[in-house]
Amino acid sequence: MNPEIIKKIQPYLSNPDFQPEKIKQASEAAEGICKWVIAICKFDIVYKEITPKRIALEQANEKLKIVSQKLADKQAELQIIID
């Protein structure tokens, strides 16, 4: 999400009255929106945490692929020598 939007939402999230249970007393539709906003903000936090890990995983898998290919080549060479 856009950091500016998250920054604008923060005052609402820190407001003790911005709780689905409290908002439900005024409107069930507003309760749903409140839950959605809270969920989106939590998702944004988790997404920002896992994105660098996903990138690192992709890089590690690419290195593993290269090293595995080299190992397979060396094993093939060794098998030729053994035969």
PDB file of N, CA, C and O in Angstrom:
ATOM      1  N   MET A   1       0.838  -1.183   0.000  1.00  0.00           N
ATOM      2  CA  MET A   1       0.000   0.000   0.000  1.00  0.00           C
ATOM      3  C   MET A   1       0.877   1.238   0.000  1.00  0.00           C
ATOM      4  O   MET A   1       2.040   1.207   0.402  1.00  0.00           O
ATOM      5  N   ASN A   2       0.303   2.292  -0.448  1.00  0.00           N
ATOM      6  CA  ASN A   2       0.992   3.568  -0.460  1.00  0.00           C
ATOM      7  C   ASN A   2       1.271   4.015   0.980  1.00  0.00           C
ATOM      8  O   ASN A   2       0.340   4.091   1.782  1.00  0.00           O
ATOM      9  N   PRO A   3       2.527   4.311   1.324  1.00  0.00           N
ATOM     10  CA  PRO A   3       2.855   4.721   2.692  1.00  0.00           C
ATOM     11  C   PRO A   3       2.079   5.955   3.162  1.00  0.00           C
ATOM     12  O   PRO A   3       1.804   6.099   4.353  1.00  0.00           O
ATOM     13  N   GLU A   4       1.731   6.833   2.239  1.00  0.00           N
ATOM     14  CA  GLU A   4       0.969   8.026   2.623  1.00  0.00           C
ATOM     15  C   GLU A   4      -0.424   7.648   3.122  1.00  0.00           C
ATOM     16  O   GLU A   4      -0.946   8.256   4.056  1.00  0.00           O
ATOM     17  N   ILE A   5      -1.009   6.651   2.495  1.00  0.00           N
ATOM     18  CA  ILE A   5      -2.343   6.194   2.928  1.00  0.00           C
ATOM     19  C   ILE A   5      -2.255   5.567   4.312  1.00  0.00           C
ATOM     20  O   ILE A   5      -3.086   5.834   5.180  1.00  0.00           O
ATOM     21  N   ILE A   6      -1.248   4.737   4.507  1.00  0.00           N
ATOM     22  CA  ILE A   6      -1.055   4.106   5.823  1.00  0.00           C
ATOM     23  C   ILE A   6      -0.863   5.189   6.887  1.00  0.00           C
ATOM     24  O   ILE A   6      -1.403   5.092   7.989  1.00  0.00           O
ATOM     25  N   LYS A   7      -0.092   6.212   6.547  1.00  0.00           N
ATOM     26  CA  LYS A   7       0.161   7.307   7.490  1.00  0.00           C
ATOM     27  C   LYS A   7      -1.147   8.021   7.845  1.00  0.00           C
ATOM     28  O   LYS A   7      -1.358   8.399   8.997  1.00  0.00           O
ATOM     29  N   LYS A   8      -2.020   8.201   6.855  1.00  0.00           N
ATOM     30  CA  LYS A   8      -3.301   8.870   7.104  1.00  0.00           C
ATOM     31  C   LYS A   8      -4.237   8.003   7.946  1.00  0.00           C
ATOM     32  O   LYS A   8      -5.054   8.524   8.705  1.00  0.00           O
ATOM     33  N   ILE A   9      -4.119   6.690   7.811  1.00  0.00           N
ATOM     34  CA  ILE A   9      -4.994   5.765   8.538  1.00  0.00           C
ATOM     35  C   ILE A   9      -4.559   5.600   9.994  1.00  0.00           C
ATOM     36  O   ILE A   9      -5.393   5.307  10.851  1.00  0.00           O
ATOM     37  N   GLN A  10      -3.274   5.781  10.287  1.00  0.00           N
ATOM     38  CA  GLN A  10      -2.746   5.537  11.625  1.00  0.00           C
ATOM     39  C   GLN A  10      -3.529   6.218  12.754  1.00  0.00           C
ATOM     40  O   GLN A  10      -3.771   5.580  13.778  1.00  0.00           O
ATOM     41  N   PRO A  11      -3.932   7.474  12.612  1.00  0.00           N
ATOM     42  CA  PRO A  11      -4.703   8.074  13.726  1.00  0.00           C
ATOM     43  C   PRO A  11      -5.983   7.298  14.039  1.00  0.00           C
ATOM     44  O   PRO A  11      -6.390   7.205  15.197  1.00  0.00           O
ATOM     45  N   TYR A  12      -6.610   6.747  13.015  1.00  0.00           N
ATOM     46  CA  TYR A  12      -7.825   5.961  13.249  1.00  0.00           C
ATOM     47  C   TYR A  12      -7.498   4.650  13.948  1.00  0.00           C
ATOM     48  O   TYR A  12      -8.211   4.226  14.858  1.00  0.00           O
ATOM     49  N   LEU A  13      -6.425   4.017  13.521  1.00  0.00           N
ATOM     50  CA  LEU A  13      -6.051   2.733  14.114  1.00  0.00           C
ATOM     51  C   LEU A  13      -5.655   2.874  15.575  1.00  0.00           C
ATOM     52  O   LEU A  13      -5.882   1.965  16.374  1.00  0.00           O
ATOM     53  N   SER A  14      -5.066   4.004  15.925  1.00  0.00           N
ATOM     54  CA  SER A  14      -4.649   4.209  17.314  1.00  0.00           C
ATOM     55  C   SER A  14      -5.785   4.739  18.196  1.00  0.00           C
ATOM     56  O   SER A  14      -5.646   4.813  19.416  1.00  0.00           O
ATOM     57  N   ASN A  15      -6.894   5.102  17.580  1.00  0.00           N
ATOM     58  CA  ASN A  15      -8.055   5.590  18.328  1.00  0.00           C
ATOM     59  C   ASN A  15      -8.720   4.406  19.036  1.00  0.00           C
ATOM     60  O   ASN A  15      -9.093   3.428  18.388  1.00  0.00           O
ATOM     61  N   PRO A  16      -8.869   4.490  20.363  1.00  0.00           N
ATOM     62  CA  PRO A  16      -9.483   3.361  21.094  1.00  0.00           C
ATOM     63  C   PRO A  16     -10.933   3.086  20.685  1.00  0.00           C
ATOM     64  O   PRO A  16     -11.442   1.990  20.917  1.00  0.00           O
ATOM     65  N   ASP A  17     -11.587   4.052  20.093  1.00  0.00           N
ATOM     66  CA  ASP A  17     -12.975   3.850  19.652  1.00  0.00           C
ATOM     67  C   ASP A  17     -13.053   3.164  18.292  1.00  0.00           C
ATOM     68  O   ASP A  17     -14.137   2.761  17.870  1.00  0.00           O
ATOM     69  N   PHE A  18     -11.931   3.025  17.605  1.00  0.00           N
ATOM     70  CA  PHE A  18     -11.921   2.371  16.293  1.00  0.00           C
ATOM     71  C   PHE A  18     -11.776   0.863  16.493  1.00  0.00           C
ATOM     72  O   PHE A  18     -10.783   0.255  16.094  1.00  0.00           O
ATOM     73  N   GLN A  19     -12.778   0.289  17.112  1.00  0.00           N
ATOM     74  CA  GLN A  19     -12.847  -1.142  17.375  1.00  0.00           C
ATOM     75  C   GLN A  19     -14.146  -1.658  16.766  1.00  0.00           C
ATOM     76  O   GLN A  19     -15.201  -1.052  16.951  1.00  0.00           O
ATOM     77  N   PRO A  20     -14.078  -2.776  16.039  1.00  0.00           N
ATOM     78  CA  PRO A  20     -15.301  -3.283  15.400  1.00  0.00           C
ATOM     79  C   PRO A  20     -16.475  -3.443  16.360  1.00  0.00           C
ATOM     80  O   PRO A  20     -17.618  -3.163  15.999  1.00  0.00           O
ATOM     81  N   GLU A  21     -16.193  -3.892  17.581  1.00  0.00           N
ATOM     82  CA  GLU A  21     -17.276  -4.100  18.544  1.00  0.00           C
ATOM     83  C   GLU A  21     -17.977  -2.785  18.891  1.00  0.00           C
ATOM     84  O   GLU A  21     -19.201  -2.733  19.015  1.00  0.00           O
ATOM     85  N   LYS A  22     -17.185  -1.731  19.044  1.00  0.00           N
ATOM     86  CA  LYS A  22     -17.758  -0.424  19.382  1.00  0.00           C
ATOM     87  C   LYS A  22     -18.474   0.184  18.182  1.00  0.00           C
ATOM     88  O   LYS A  22     -19.539   0.783  18.331  1.00  0.00           O
ATOM     89  N   ILE A  23     -17.903   0.037  17.016  1.00  0.00           N
ATOM     90  CA  ILE A  23     -18.486   0.627  15.807  1.00  0.00           C
ATOM     91  C   ILE A  23     -19.766  -0.091  15.409  1.00  0.00           C
ATOM     92  O   ILE A  23     -20.661   0.510  14.814  1.00  0.00           O
ATOM     93  N   LYS A  24     -19.855  -1.376  15.735  1.00  0.00           N
ATOM     94  CA  LYS A  24     -21.056  -2.150  15.394  1.00  0.00           C
ATOM     95  C   LYS A  24     -22.298  -1.547  16.047  1.00  0.00           C
ATOM     96  O   LYS A  24     -23.397  -1.645  15.500  1.00  0.00           O
ATOM     97  N   GLN A  25     -22.127  -0.926  17.208  1.00  0.00           N
ATOM     98  CA  GLN A  25     -23.265  -0.312  17.901  1.00  0.00           C
ATOM     99  C   GLN A  25     -23.888   0.804  17.052  1.00  0.00           C
ATOM    100  O   GLN A  25     -25.087   1.068  17.147  1.00  0.00           O
ATOM    101  N   ALA A  26     -23.075   1.444  16.236  1.00  0.00           N
ATOM    102  CA  ALA A  26     -23.587   2.524  15.390  1.00  0.00           C
ATOM    103  C   ALA A  26     -24.068   2.001  14.040  1.00  0.00           C
ATOM    104  O   ALA A  26     -25.101   2.430  13.527  1.00  0.00           O
ATOM    105  N   SER A  27     -23.290   1.049  13.462  1.00  0.00           N
ATOM    106  CA  SER A  27     -23.640   0.569  12.127  1.00  0.00           C
ATOM    107  C   SER A  27     -22.909  -0.738  11.832  1.00  0.00           C
ATOM    108  O   SER A  27     -21.699  -0.843  12.033  1.00  0.00           O
ATOM    109  N   GLU A  28     -23.649  -1.719  11.360  1.00  0.00           N
ATOM    110  CA  GLU A  28     -23.017  -2.989  10.993  1.00  0.00           C
ATOM    111  C   GLU A  28     -22.162  -2.828   9.741  1.00  0.00           C
ATOM    112  O   GLU A  28     -21.140  -3.499   9.600  1.00  0.00           O
ATOM    113  N   ALA A  29     -22.561  -1.964   8.851  1.00  0.00           N
ATOM    114  CA  ALA A  29     -21.763  -1.713   7.645  1.00  0.00           C
ATOM    115  C   ALA A  29     -20.433  -1.068   8.034  1.00  0.00           C
ATOM    116  O   ALA A  29     -19.382  -1.420   7.499  1.00  0.00           O
ATOM    117  N   ALA A  30     -20.491  -0.124   8.967  1.00  0.00           N
ATOM    118  CA  ALA A  30     -19.262   0.539   9.424  1.00  0.00           C
ATOM    119  C   ALA A  30     -18.360  -0.464  10.135  1.00  0.00           C
ATOM    120  O   ALA A  30     -17.135  -0.367  10.056  1.00  0.00           O
ATOM    121  N   GLU A  31     -18.963  -1.427  10.828  1.00  0.00           N
ATOM    122  CA  GLU A  31     -18.171  -2.470  11.484  1.00  0.00           C
ATOM    123  C   GLU A  31     -17.381  -3.253  10.431  1.00  0.00           C
ATOM    124  O   GLU A  31     -16.197  -3.535  10.619  1.00  0.00           O
ATOM    125  N   GLY A  32     -18.031  -3.594   9.345  1.00  0.00           N
ATOM    126  CA  GLY A  32     -17.358  -4.329   8.280  1.00  0.00           C
ATOM    127  C   GLY A  32     -16.214  -3.529   7.680  1.00  0.00           C
ATOM    128  O   GLY A  32     -15.145  -4.074   7.403  1.00  0.00           O
ATOM    129  N   ILE A  33     -16.438  -2.244   7.481  1.00  0.00           N
ATOM    130  CA  ILE A  33     -15.379  -1.382   6.943  1.00  0.00           C
ATOM    131  C   ILE A  33     -14.224  -1.293   7.927  1.00  0.00           C
ATOM    132  O   ILE A  33     -13.059  -1.325   7.530  1.00  0.00           O
ATOM    133  N   CYS A  34     -14.542  -1.181   9.195  1.00  0.00           N
ATOM    134  CA  CYS A  34     -13.511  -1.122  10.239  1.00  0.00           C
ATOM    135  C   CYS A  34     -12.663  -2.387  10.224  1.00  0.00           C
ATOM    136  O   CYS A  34     -11.435  -2.314  10.271  1.00  0.00           O
ATOM    137  N   LYS A  35     -13.306  -3.537  10.160  1.00  0.00           N
ATOM    138  CA  LYS A  35     -12.576  -4.808  10.102  1.00  0.00           C
ATOM    139  C   LYS A  35     -11.703  -4.877   8.856  1.00  0.00           C
ATOM    140  O   LYS A  35     -10.571  -5.358   8.907  1.00  0.00           O
ATOM    141  N   TRP A  36     -12.237  -4.393   7.740  1.00  0.00           N
ATOM    142  CA  TRP A  36     -11.488  -4.421   6.487  1.00  0.00           C
ATOM    143  C   TRP A  36     -10.245  -3.539   6.579  1.00  0.00           C
ATOM    144  O   TRP A  36      -9.162  -3.945   6.160  1.00  0.00           O
ATOM    145  N   VAL A  37     -10.401  -2.334   7.126  1.00  0.00           N
ATOM    146  CA  VAL A  37      -9.264  -1.411   7.253  1.00  0.00           C
ATOM    147  C   VAL A  37      -8.192  -2.020   8.142  1.00  0.00           C
ATOM    148  O   VAL A  37      -7.009  -1.959   7.809  1.00  0.00           O
ATOM    149  N   ILE A  38      -8.581  -2.599   9.257  1.00  0.00           N
ATOM    150  CA  ILE A  38      -7.622  -3.227  10.173  1.00  0.00           C
ATOM    151  C   ILE A  38      -6.915  -4.387   9.472  1.00  0.00           C
ATOM    152  O   ILE A  38      -5.698  -4.533   9.588  1.00  0.00           O
ATOM    153  N   ALA A  39      -7.662  -5.201   8.757  1.00  0.00           N
ATOM    154  CA  ALA A  39      -7.075  -6.350   8.058  1.00  0.00           C
ATOM    155  C   ALA A  39      -6.103  -5.908   6.966  1.00  0.00           C
ATOM    156  O   ALA A  39      -5.031  -6.496   6.821  1.00  0.00           O
ATOM    157  N   ILE A  40      -6.460  -4.893   6.207  1.00  0.00           N
ATOM    158  CA  ILE A  40      -5.581  -4.393   5.145  1.00  0.00           C
ATOM    159  C   ILE A  40      -4.283  -3.858   5.734  1.00  0.00           C
ATOM    160  O   ILE A  40      -3.209  -4.093   5.180  1.00  0.00           O
ATOM    161  N   CYS A  41      -4.371  -3.148   6.842  1.00  0.00           N
ATOM    162  CA  CYS A  41      -3.159  -2.608   7.474  1.00  0.00           C
ATOM    163  C   CYS A  41      -2.270  -3.723   8.007  1.00  0.00           C
ATOM    164  O   CYS A  41      -1.047  -3.645   7.897  1.00  0.00           O
ATOM    165  N   LYS A  42      -2.871  -4.755   8.581  1.00  0.00           N
ATOM    166  CA  LYS A  42      -2.080  -5.903   9.049  1.00  0.00           C
ATOM    167  C   LYS A  42      -1.435  -6.616   7.860  1.00  0.00           C
ATOM    168  O   LYS A  42      -0.272  -7.015   7.924  1.00  0.00           O
ATOM    169  N   PHE A  43      -2.192  -6.773   6.784  1.00  0.00           N
ATOM    170  CA  PHE A  43      -1.644  -7.396   5.580  1.00  0.00           C
ATOM    171  C   PHE A  43      -0.456  -6.601   5.064  1.00  0.00           C
ATOM    172  O   PHE A  43       0.556  -7.181   4.670  1.00  0.00           O
ATOM    173  N   ASP A  44      -0.568  -5.278   5.062  1.00  0.00           N
ATOM    174  CA  ASP A  44       0.519  -4.427   4.581  1.00  0.00           C
ATOM    175  C   ASP A  44       1.786  -4.645   5.409  1.00  0.00           C
ATOM    176  O   ASP A  44       2.885  -4.716   4.858  1.00  0.00           O
ATOM    177  N   ILE A  45       1.636  -4.748   6.706  1.00  0.00           N
ATOM    178  CA  ILE A  45       2.793  -4.974   7.588  1.00  0.00           C
ATOM    179  C   ILE A  45       3.436  -6.320   7.274  1.00  0.00           C
ATOM    180  O   ILE A  45       4.655  -6.409   7.125  1.00  0.00           O
ATOM    181  N   VAL A  46       2.626  -7.358   7.175  1.00  0.00           N
ATOM    182  CA  VAL A  46       3.144  -8.700   6.898  1.00  0.00           C
ATOM    183  C   VAL A  46       3.781  -8.751   5.514  1.00  0.00           C
ATOM    184  O   VAL A  46       4.843  -9.348   5.342  1.00  0.00           O
ATOM    185  N   TYR A  47       3.146  -8.135   4.538  1.00  0.00           N
ATOM    186  CA  TYR A  47       3.670  -8.136   3.172  1.00  0.00           C
ATOM    187  C   TYR A  47       5.039  -7.473   3.112  1.00  0.00           C
ATOM    188  O   TYR A  47       5.944  -7.960   2.435  1.00  0.00           O
ATOM    189  N   LYS A  48       5.185  -6.359   3.826  1.00  0.00           N
ATOM    190  CA  LYS A  48       6.476  -5.672   3.850  1.00  0.00           C
ATOM    191  C   LYS A  48       7.549  -6.515   4.537  1.00  0.00           C
ATOM    192  O   LYS A  48       8.729  -6.399   4.204  1.00  0.00           O
ATOM    193  N   GLU A  49       7.159  -7.355   5.486  1.00  0.00           N
ATOM    194  CA  GLU A  49       8.119  -8.216   6.167  1.00  0.00           C
ATOM    195  C   GLU A  49       8.547  -9.385   5.282  1.00  0.00           C
ATOM    196  O   GLU A  49       9.718  -9.766   5.278  1.00  0.00           O
ATOM    197  N   ILE A  50       7.605  -9.952   4.534  1.00  0.00           N
ATOM    198  CA  ILE A  50       7.943 -11.157   3.773  1.00  0.00           C
ATOM    199  C   ILE A  50       8.519 -10.874   2.396  1.00  0.00           C
ATOM    200  O   ILE A  50       9.155 -11.753   1.814  1.00  0.00           O
ATOM    201  N   THR A  51       8.321  -9.687   1.860  1.00  0.00           N
ATOM    202  CA  THR A  51       8.824  -9.390   0.514  1.00  0.00           C
ATOM    203  C   THR A  51      10.334  -9.563   0.413  1.00  0.00           C
ATOM    204  O   THR A  51      10.796 -10.218  -0.521  1.00  0.00           O
ATOM    205  N   PRO A  52      11.133  -9.005   1.333  1.00  0.00           N
ATOM    206  CA  PRO A  52      12.582  -9.235   1.231  1.00  0.00           C
ATOM    207  C   PRO A  52      12.952 -10.713   1.381  1.00  0.00           C
ATOM    208  O   PRO A  52      13.918 -11.185   0.783  1.00  0.00           O
ATOM    209  N   LYS A  53      12.182 -11.423   2.175  1.00  0.00           N
ATOM    210  CA  LYS A  53      12.445 -12.852   2.360  1.00  0.00           C
ATOM    211  C   LYS A  53      12.124 -13.630   1.089  1.00  0.00           C
ATOM    212  O   LYS A  53      12.835 -14.573   0.743  1.00  0.00           O
ATOM    213  N   ARG A  54      11.066 -13.243   0.396  1.00  0.00           N
ATOM    214  CA  ARG A  54      10.733 -13.893  -0.880  1.00  0.00           C
ATOM    215  C   ARG A  54      11.822 -13.651  -1.915  1.00  0.00           C
ATOM    216  O   ARG A  54      12.201 -14.558  -2.656  1.00  0.00           O
ATOM    217  N   ILE A  55      12.320 -12.422  -1.961  1.00  0.00           N
ATOM    218  CA  ILE A  55      13.386 -12.094  -2.903  1.00  0.00           C
ATOM    219  C   ILE A  55      14.635 -12.897  -2.585  1.00  0.00           C
ATOM    220  O   ILE A  55      15.278 -13.438  -3.485  1.00  0.00           O
ATOM    221  N   ALA A  56      14.980 -12.976  -1.301  1.00  0.00           N
ATOM    222  CA  ALA A  56      16.146 -13.759  -0.890  1.00  0.00           C
ATOM    223  C   ALA A  56      15.956 -15.231  -1.232  1.00  0.00           C
ATOM    224  O   ALA A  56      16.903 -15.896  -1.652  1.00  0.00           O
ATOM    225  N   LEU A  57      14.751 -15.742  -1.057  1.00  0.00           N
ATOM    226  CA  LEU A  57      14.467 -17.133  -1.392  1.00  0.00           C
ATOM    227  C   LEU A  57      14.640 -17.384  -2.881  1.00  0.00           C
ATOM    228  O   LEU A  57      15.222 -18.394  -3.276  1.00  0.00           O
ATOM    229  N   GLU A  58      14.142 -16.478  -3.707  1.00  0.00           N
ATOM    230  CA  GLU A  58      14.299 -16.618  -5.158  1.00  0.00           C
ATOM    231  C   GLU A  58      15.770 -16.619  -5.552  1.00  0.00           C
ATOM    232  O   GLU A  58      16.190 -17.409  -6.398  1.00  0.00           O
ATOM    233  N   GLN A  59      16.553 -15.733  -4.939  1.00  0.00           N
ATOM    234  CA  GLN A  59      17.983 -15.674  -5.234  1.00  0.00           C
ATOM    235  C   GLN A  59      18.686 -16.952  -4.780  1.00  0.00           C
ATOM    236  O   GLN A  59      19.538 -17.485  -5.491  1.00  0.00           O
ATOM    237  N   ALA A  60      18.328 -17.436  -3.605  1.00  0.00           N
ATOM    238  CA  ALA A  60      18.926 -18.668  -3.097  1.00  0.00           C
ATOM    239  C   ALA A  60      18.560 -19.853  -3.981  1.00  0.00           C
ATOM    240  O   ALA A  60      19.402 -20.711  -4.244  1.00  0.00           O
ATOM    241  N   ASN A  61      17.324 -19.910  -4.437  1.00  0.00           N
ATOM    242  CA  ASN A  61      16.911 -21.002  -5.323  1.00  0.00           C
ATOM    243  C   ASN A  61      17.647 -20.952  -6.654  1.00  0.00           C
ATOM    244  O   ASN A  61      17.981 -21.992  -7.221  1.00  0.00           O
ATOM    245  N   GLU A  62      17.899 -19.757  -7.151  1.00  0.00           N
ATOM    246  CA  GLU A  62      18.648 -19.613  -8.401  1.00  0.00           C
ATOM    247  C   GLU A  62      20.087 -20.094  -8.219  1.00  0.00           C
ATOM    248  O   GLU A  62      20.627 -20.786  -9.082  1.00  0.00           O
ATOM    249  N   LYS A  63      20.707 -19.727  -7.094  1.00  0.00           N
ATOM    250  CA  LYS A  63      22.067 -20.199  -6.795  1.00  0.00           C
ATOM    251  C   LYS A  63      22.083 -21.715  -6.651  1.00  0.00           C
ATOM    252  O   LYS A  63      22.991 -22.385  -7.143  1.00  0.00           O
ATOM    253  N   LEU A  64      21.070 -22.249  -5.970  1.00  0.00           N
ATOM    254  CA  LEU A  64      20.979 -23.696  -5.790  1.00  0.00           C
ATOM    255  C   LEU A  64      20.867 -24.403  -7.126  1.00  0.00           C
ATOM    256  O   LEU A  64      21.480 -25.451  -7.335  1.00  0.00           O
ATOM    257  N   LYS A  65      20.094 -23.838  -8.022  1.00  0.00           N
ATOM    258  CA  LYS A  65      19.929 -24.423  -9.355  1.00  0.00           C
ATOM    259  C   LYS A  65      21.266 -24.485 -10.087  1.00  0.00           C
ATOM    260  O   LYS A  65      21.600 -25.498 -10.701  1.00  0.00           O
ATOM    261  N   ILE A  66      22.031 -23.390 -10.016  1.00  0.00           N
ATOM    262  CA  ILE A  66      23.340 -23.339 -10.679  1.00  0.00           C
ATOM    263  C   ILE A  66      24.300 -24.342 -10.055  1.00  0.00           C
ATOM    264  O   ILE A  66      24.976 -25.082 -10.769  1.00  0.00           O
ATOM    265  N   VAL A  67      24.362 -24.372  -8.733  1.00  0.00           N
ATOM    266  CA  VAL A  67      25.274 -25.283  -8.039  1.00  0.00           C
ATOM    267  C   VAL A  67      24.857 -26.732  -8.271  1.00  0.00           C
ATOM    268  O   VAL A  67      25.713 -27.602  -8.438  1.00  0.00           O
ATOM    269  N   SER A  68      23.568 -26.997  -8.284  1.00  0.00           N
ATOM    270  CA  SER A  68      23.091 -28.360  -8.543  1.00  0.00           C
ATOM    271  C   SER A  68      23.479 -28.820  -9.942  1.00  0.00           C
ATOM    272  O   SER A  68      23.834 -29.981 -10.141  1.00  0.00           O
ATOM    273  N   GLN A  69      23.411 -27.918 -10.905  1.00  0.00           N
ATOM    274  CA  GLN A  69      23.818 -28.263 -12.274  1.00  0.00           C
ATOM    275  C   GLN A  69      25.312 -28.558 -12.329  1.00  0.00           C
ATOM    276  O   GLN A  69      25.729 -29.509 -12.991  1.00  0.00           O
ATOM    277  N   LYS A  70      26.122 -27.756 -11.643  1.00  0.00           N
ATOM    278  CA  LYS A  70      27.568 -28.004 -11.593  1.00  0.00           C
ATOM    279  C   LYS A  70      27.864 -29.346 -10.938  1.00  0.00           C
ATOM    280  O   LYS A  70      28.731 -30.094 -11.392  1.00  0.00           O
ATOM    281  N   LEU A  71      27.134 -29.644  -9.865  1.00  0.00           N
ATOM    282  CA  LEU A  71      27.315 -30.926  -9.186  1.00  0.00           C
ATOM    283  C   LEU A  71      26.966 -32.075 -10.118  1.00  0.00           C
ATOM    284  O   LEU A  71      27.692 -33.068 -10.179  1.00  0.00           O
ATOM    285  N   ALA A  72      25.872 -31.949 -10.839  1.00  0.00           N
ATOM    286  CA  ALA A  72      25.466 -33.004 -11.770  1.00  0.00           C
ATOM    287  C   ALA A  72      26.529 -33.193 -12.853  1.00  0.00           C
ATOM    288  O   ALA A  72      26.827 -34.324 -13.237  1.00  0.00           O
ATOM    289  N   ASP A  73      27.104 -32.090 -13.348  1.00  0.00           N
ATOM    290  CA  ASP A  73      28.173 -32.184 -14.354  1.00  0.00           C
ATOM    291  C   ASP A  73      29.389 -32.907 -13.788  1.00  0.00           C
ATOM    292  O   ASP A  73      29.957 -33.779 -14.446  1.00  0.00           O
ATOM    293  N   LYS A  74      29.789 -32.551 -12.575  1.00  0.00           N
ATOM    294  CA  LYS A  74      30.955 -33.191 -11.946  1.00  0.00           C
ATOM    295  C   LYS A  74      30.685 -34.666 -11.662  1.00  0.00           C
ATOM    296  O   LYS A  74      31.580 -35.498 -11.807  1.00  0.00           O
ATOM    297  N   GLN A  75      29.470 -34.994 -11.261  1.00  0.00           N
ATOM    298  CA  GLN A  75      29.123 -36.393 -11.023  1.00  0.00           C
ATOM    299  C   GLN A  75      29.166 -37.188 -12.325  1.00  0.00           C
ATOM    300  O   GLN A  75      29.568 -38.352 -12.342  1.00  0.00           O
ATOM    301  N   ALA A  76      28.747 -36.548 -13.409  1.00  0.00           N
ATOM    302  CA  ALA A  76      28.812 -37.212 -14.716  1.00  0.00           C
ATOM    303  C   ALA A  76      30.266 -37.444 -15.119  1.00  0.00           C
ATOM    304  O   ALA A  76      30.604 -38.512 -15.630  1.00  0.00           O
ATOM    305  N   GLU A  77      31.118 -36.463 -14.897  1.00  0.00           N
ATOM    306  CA  GLU A  77      32.544 -36.620 -15.184  1.00  0.00           C
ATOM    307  C   GLU A  77      33.151 -37.747 -14.343  1.00  0.00           C
ATOM    308  O   GLU A  77      33.924 -38.568 -14.838  1.00  0.00           O
ATOM    309  N   LEU A  78      32.784 -37.764 -13.074  1.00  0.00           N
ATOM    310  CA  LEU A  78      33.285 -38.813 -12.180  1.00  0.00           C
ATOM    311  C   LEU A  78      32.824 -40.182 -12.640  1.00  0.00           C
ATOM    312  O   LEU A  78      33.586 -41.147 -12.582  1.00  0.00           O
ATOM    313  N   GLN A  79      31.597 -40.276 -13.091  1.00  0.00           N
ATOM    314  CA  GLN A  79      31.082 -41.566 -13.564  1.00  0.00           C
ATOM    315  C   GLN A  79      31.839 -42.034 -14.793  1.00  0.00           C
ATOM    316  O   GLN A  79      32.089 -43.228 -14.953  1.00  0.00           O
ATOM    317  N   ILE A  80      32.206 -41.100 -15.662  1.00  0.00           N
ATOM    318  CA  ILE A  80      33.020 -41.456 -16.855  1.00  0.00           C
ATOM    319  C   ILE A  80      34.350 -42.006 -16.419  1.00  0.00           C
ATOM    320  O   ILE A  80      34.816 -43.005 -16.966  1.00  0.00           O
ATOM    321  N   ILE A  81      34.984 -41.365 -15.429  1.00  0.00           N
ATOM    322  CA  ILE A  81      36.297 -41.828 -14.940  1.00  0.00           C
ATOM    323  C   ILE A  81      36.155 -43.201 -14.277  1.00  0.00           C
ATOM    324  O   ILE A  81      37.009 -44.067 -14.467  1.00  0.00           O
ATOM    325  N   ILE A  82      35.106 -43.404 -13.515  1.00  0.00           N
ATOM    326  CA  ILE A  82      34.908 -44.691 -12.847  1.00  0.00           C
ATOM    327  C   ILE A  82      34.674 -45.797 -13.876  1.00  0.00           C
ATOM    328  O   ILE A  82      35.185 -46.907 -13.721  1.00  0.00           O
ATOM    329  N   ASP A  83      33.919 -45.505 -14.908  1.00  0.00           N
ATOM    330  CA  ASP A  83      33.635 -46.514 -15.933  1.00  0.00           C
ATOM    331  C   ASP A  83      34.903 -46.818 -16.702  1.00  0.00           C
ATOM    332  O   ASP A  83      34.889 -47.643 -17.615  1.00  0.00           O
TER     333      ASP A  83
END
